[in-house]
Amino acid sequence: MKSFLKLAFVGTLASGETVQNFIIDPSPPGRPVLEKTVDYFTSRTMPSVVLGSSGIYLYQSSGNLSGPWTMSVIDPEGDFYERARAFTYPGDPYPGVVASRSGQLVWYANPLNSGGDPAQPWPRILINPNAGCHDLHVADLDGNGKPDIACSATFFAGTQSFIAFQNNWNDWQIVNNPFRDTSGAGIGDSIGFVSINGSPRTHVVGATPSGVYWFENPGNRTGAWVPHLVGNGGSNNGVSETAVATVAYGGPSDAIIAGAGEEPNGPWTPGLVAFFAGSNPRALWTAKSLDSTYRAIHEINSGNLAGSPLFIVAEQESVSSQCNSAGYDEHPSIAACRVVLFEYQGGAFTPITELSNLGTHNQSFVMYNGGLAIAGANHNSYGATDPALHLWLVTDGSSP
């Protein structure tokens, strides 16, 4: 096992938020470093972090976020890529991890739930033997009381989206390519869940080459997920690689955030956009440009801090030559790879907190002591200026 500790800075933002930057590991194992997931894997009070690259690893702190952080091995082998999510089987006190490993979707069951040692390798349960996913989310999609998994396509692996419906912990039904637009084209590398007009069903949002869509949940495993166009995809087919997320901002339907991805056909011209539904969410939504300069966004996550809806958007290390040694520079006029928290204030999403200007590939967060504990790191495929695994703690100035 290895232990790491470094506290980089403590700062107070003009908006009243305070950011602390803890470096969990200055040089994470493997390359590229892709999956980063934070949750209460080993304690009810202290979050721990899972990182996937070549192998998948657990980082724990015995005391507080200052560490020291100790790394152990969940699985020493396998090619782990893009997203991982915490997954709690009904009745278990501690979550496990769902991850894409070497072309398959797997679930690592947390040994703590059966009296085992989480610092030892975790049991691996196969969910989909034929495909992994670039992005994934967990929710009960068919109403049977068991969490299911919705997976996006993977551009580089050439797989389609799918749903893994849970029958039992070791029994899953795979439904392939359920999220298609009116032309039959499937969604790209990103997927999200969206609430529509207070419906009890969990609906899905994604982007195809023709635009951003939400897909209406039929409430069962066999019905069609009807596509509804949210907004135009811009001037090129790169929209299918656009990052998407949804924010519960207080309207009848969640807002949908779409951001410019980097593959396969260049950036999406609008950059970063918020879509808002009108009285009829099946009609086109109103698009509001937040910042057209954003490029190479890989993941957007949403939540709430001190009662304010928010999302976190991050540019990758390849977006600016300031952030990599390979010379990549997708917006030469901006010498930064922004990792920024946007809050919904006064009827608009406003950038209020910068976590880093050196980028991150994926980021994941949980609530911690009234604030947000956010794990993130660059994938370091291009010689990242900042290769470290971070844990940013954002607290509101009005919070205890």
WOGI-V101636 format. One record per backbone hydrogen bond with DSSP energy under -0.5 kcal/mol. CO is the residue of the C=O (numbers start at 1). NH is the residue of the N-H. E is the energy in kcal/mol with one decimal. If there is no record, write none. Layout:
co:CO nh:NH e:E
co:CO nh:NH e:E
This chain:
co:2 nh:71 e:-3.1
co:4 nh:69 e:-3.2
co:6 nh:8 e:-0.6
co:6 nh:23 e:-3.6
co:9 nh:21 e:-2.1
co:11 nh:19 e:-2.5
co:13 nh:16 e:-1.8
co:17 nh:13 e:-3.7
co:18 nh:395 e:-2.3
co:19 nh:11 e:-2.4
co:20 nh:22 e:-0.6
co:20 nh:393 e:-2.8
co:21 nh:8 e:-2.6
co:21 nh:9 e:-0.7
co:21 nh:23 e:-0.5
co:22 nh:24 e:-0.8
co:22 nh:391 e:-2.6
co:23 nh:6 e:-0.5
co:25 nh:389 e:-3.0
co:32 nh:34 e:-0.8
co:35 nh:52 e:-2.3
co:37 nh:50 e:-3.3
co:39 nh:41 e:-1.6
co:39 nh:48 e:-3.0
co:45 nh:47 e:-0.5
co:48 nh:39 e:-2.2
co:49 nh:59 e:-3.2
co:50 nh:37 e:-2.5
co:51 nh:57 e:-3.1
co:52 nh:34 e:-1.9
co:52 nh:35 e:-1.2
co:53 nh:55 e:-1.1
co:53 nh:80 e:-3.0
co:55 nh:53 e:-3.1
co:56 nh:74 e:-2.1
co:56 nh:75 e:-1.9
co:57 nh:51 e:-2.3
co:58 nh:72 e:-2.6
co:59 nh:49 e:-2.0
co:60 nh:70 e:-3.3
co:64 nh:67 e:-2.1
co:68 nh:62 e:-0.9
co:69 nh:4 e:-2.2
co:70 nh:60 e:-2.3
co:71 nh:2 e:-0.9
co:72 nh:58 e:-2.6
co:72 nh:74 e:-0.5
co:74 nh:122 e:-1.5
co:75 nh:56 e:-2.6
co:78 nh:55 e:-1.4
co:78 nh:80 e:-0.7
co:79 nh:102 e:-3.0
co:81 nh:83 e:-0.6
co:83 nh:100 e:-0.7
co:85 nh:98 e:-3.0
co:87 nh:89 e:-0.6
co:87 nh:96 e:-3.4
co:89 nh:92 e:-2.7
co:96 nh:87 e:-2.2
co:97 nh:108 e:-3.4
co:98 nh:85 e:-2.2
co:99 nh:101 e:-0.6
co:99 nh:106 e:-2.8
co:100 nh:81 e:-1.3
co:101 nh:104 e:-1.0
co:104 nh:101 e:-3.1
co:104 nh:106 e:-0.5
co:105 nh:127 e:-2.7
co:105 nh:128 e:-1.8
co:106 nh:99 e:-2.5
co:107 nh:109 e:-0.7
co:107 nh:125 e:-3.0
co:108 nh:97 e:-1.9
co:109 nh:123 e:-0.6
co:110 nh:113 e:-1.5
co:111 nh:114 e:-1.7
co:111 nh:116 e:-3.2
co:112 nh:115 e:-1.4
co:116 nh:118 e:-0.6
co:117 nh:120 e:-1.9
co:119 nh:73 e:-0.6
co:123 nh:109 e:-1.9
co:125 nh:107 e:-2.8
co:128 nh:105 e:-2.1
co:131 nh:105 e:-0.6
co:134 nh:83 e:-0.8
co:135 nh:152 e:-2.7
co:137 nh:150 e:-2.5
co:139 nh:141 e:-1.0
co:139 nh:148 e:-2.7
co:148 nh:139 e:-2.0
co:149 nh:151 e:-0.5
co:149 nh:164 e:-3.0
co:150 nh:137 e:-1.9
co:151 nh:162 e:-1.6
co:153 nh:134 e:-0.9
co:154 nh:158 e:-1.4
co:154 nh:159 e:-1.4
co:159 nh:154 e:-1.5
co:161 nh:177 e:-3.6
co:162 nh:151 e:-3.1
co:163 nh:165 e:-0.8
co:163 nh:175 e:-2.5
co:164 nh:149 e:-2.0
co:165 nh:167 e:-0.5
co:165 nh:173 e:-2.9
co:168 nh:171 e:-1.7
co:171 nh:167 e:-2.8
co:171 nh:168 e:-2.1
co:172 nh:174 e:-0.5
co:173 nh:165 e:-3.1
co:173 nh:175 e:-0.5
co:174 nh:176 e:-0.5
co:175 nh:163 e:-2.3
co:178 nh:180 e:-0.9
co:178 nh:225 e:-0.5
co:179 nh:187 e:-1.4
co:181 nh:184 e:-1.7
co:185 nh:181 e:-2.9
co:188 nh:153 e:-2.0
co:190 nh:207 e:-0.5
co:192 nh:205 e:-2.6
co:194 nh:203 e:-1.6
co:195 nh:197 e:-0.5
co:195 nh:254 e:-2.4
co:196 nh:199 e:-2.4
co:201 nh:203 e:-0.7
co:203 nh:194 e:-2.1
co:204 nh:215 e:-3.7
co:205 nh:192 e:-2.0
co:206 nh:213 e:-3.1
co:207 nh:188 e:-2.2
co:208 nh:211 e:-1.6
co:210 nh:233 e:-0.7
co:211 nh:208 e:-2.7
co:212 nh:230 e:-3.4
co:212 nh:231 e:-1.4
co:213 nh:206 e:-2.3
co:214 nh:216 e:-0.5
co:214 nh:228 e:-2.2
co:215 nh:204 e:-1.9
co:216 nh:226 e:-0.8
co:224 nh:226 e:-1.1
co:226 nh:216 e:-2.8
co:228 nh:214 e:-2.4
co:230 nh:285 e:-2.4
co:231 nh:212 e:-2.1
co:236 nh:239 e:-1.0
co:237 nh:240 e:-1.6
co:238 nh:241 e:-2.0
co:239 nh:242 e:-2.2
co:240 nh:189 e:-1.0
co:243 nh:259 e:-2.7
co:245 nh:257 e:-3.2
co:247 nh:249 e:-1.3
co:247 nh:255 e:-2.6
co:252 nh:198 e:-0.9
co:255 nh:247 e:-2.5
co:255 nh:257 e:-0.5
co:256 nh:275 e:-3.1
co:257 nh:245 e:-1.9
co:258 nh:273 e:-2.7
co:259 nh:243 e:-1.6
co:260 nh:297 e:-3.5
co:261 nh:296 e:-0.7
co:262 nh:266 e:-0.6
co:268 nh:271 e:-1.8
co:270 nh:272 e:-1.6
co:271 nh:260 e:-2.4
co:272 nh:290 e:-3.0
co:272 nh:291 e:-1.5
co:273 nh:258 e:-2.5
co:274 nh:288 e:-2.8
co:275 nh:256 e:-2.1
co:276 nh:286 e:-2.9
co:279 nh:281 e:-0.6
co:280 nh:283 e:-1.9
co:286 nh:276 e:-2.6
co:288 nh:274 e:-2.6
co:291 nh:272 e:-0.8
co:291 nh:294 e:-1.0
co:296 nh:316 e:-1.9
co:299 nh:314 e:-0.9
co:301 nh:312 e:-3.2
co:303 nh:310 e:-2.1
co:305 nh:308 e:-2.0
co:307 nh:309 e:-0.5
co:308 nh:305 e:-2.2
co:309 nh:344 e:-2.7
co:310 nh:303 e:-2.3
co:311 nh:342 e:-3.2
co:312 nh:301 e:-1.8
co:313 nh:340 e:-2.5
co:314 nh:298 e:-1.1
co:314 nh:299 e:-0.5
co:315 nh:360 e:-1.8
co:316 nh:319 e:-1.7
co:317 nh:320 e:-0.6
co:319 nh:330 e:-1.6
co:319 nh:331 e:-1.2
co:320 nh:323 e:-1.9
co:321 nh:324 e:-0.5
co:323 nh:385 e:-2.6
co:331 nh:334 e:-2.5
co:333 nh:335 e:-0.5
co:334 nh:336 e:-1.7
co:336 nh:338 e:-0.5
co:337 nh:359 e:-2.1
co:338 nh:315 e:-2.6
co:339 nh:355 e:-3.0
co:339 nh:356 e:-1.2
co:340 nh:313 e:-2.5
co:340 nh:342 e:-0.5
co:341 nh:352 e:-2.5
co:341 nh:353 e:-1.6
co:342 nh:311 e:-2.2
co:343 nh:345 e:-0.9
co:343 nh:350 e:-3.3
co:345 nh:348 e:-1.2
co:348 nh:345 e:-3.1
co:348 nh:350 e:-0.5
co:350 nh:343 e:-2.6
co:353 nh:341 e:-3.3
co:353 nh:355 e:-0.6
co:356 nh:339 e:-2.0
co:357 nh:337 e:-2.2
co:362 nh:377 e:-1.1
co:364 nh:375 e:-3.1
co:366 nh:373 e:-3.0
co:368 nh:371 e:-2.2
co:371 nh:368 e:-2.7
co:371 nh:373 e:-0.5
co:372 nh:374 e:-0.7
co:372 nh:394 e:-2.6
co:373 nh:366 e:-1.8
co:373 nh:375 e:-0.5
co:374 nh:392 e:-3.1
co:375 nh:364 e:-2.1
co:376 nh:390 e:-3.0
co:377 nh:361 e:-2.2
co:377 nh:362 e:-1.0
co:379 nh:32 e:-0.6
co:379 nh:33 e:-2.0
co:382 nh:325 e:-1.3
co:382 nh:326 e:-0.9
co:383 nh:325 e:-1.1
co:386 nh:378 e:-0.6
co:387 nh:28 e:-0.6
co:388 nh:390 e:-0.6
co:389 nh:24 e:-2.0
co:389 nh:25 e:-1.4
co:390 nh:376 e:-1.6
co:391 nh:22 e:-2.4
co:392 nh:374 e:-3.5
co:392 nh:394 e:-0.6
co:393 nh:20 e:-2.2
co:393 nh:395 e:-0.5
co:394 nh:372 e:-2.8
co:395 nh:18 e:-2.9
co:396 nh:399 e:-1.7
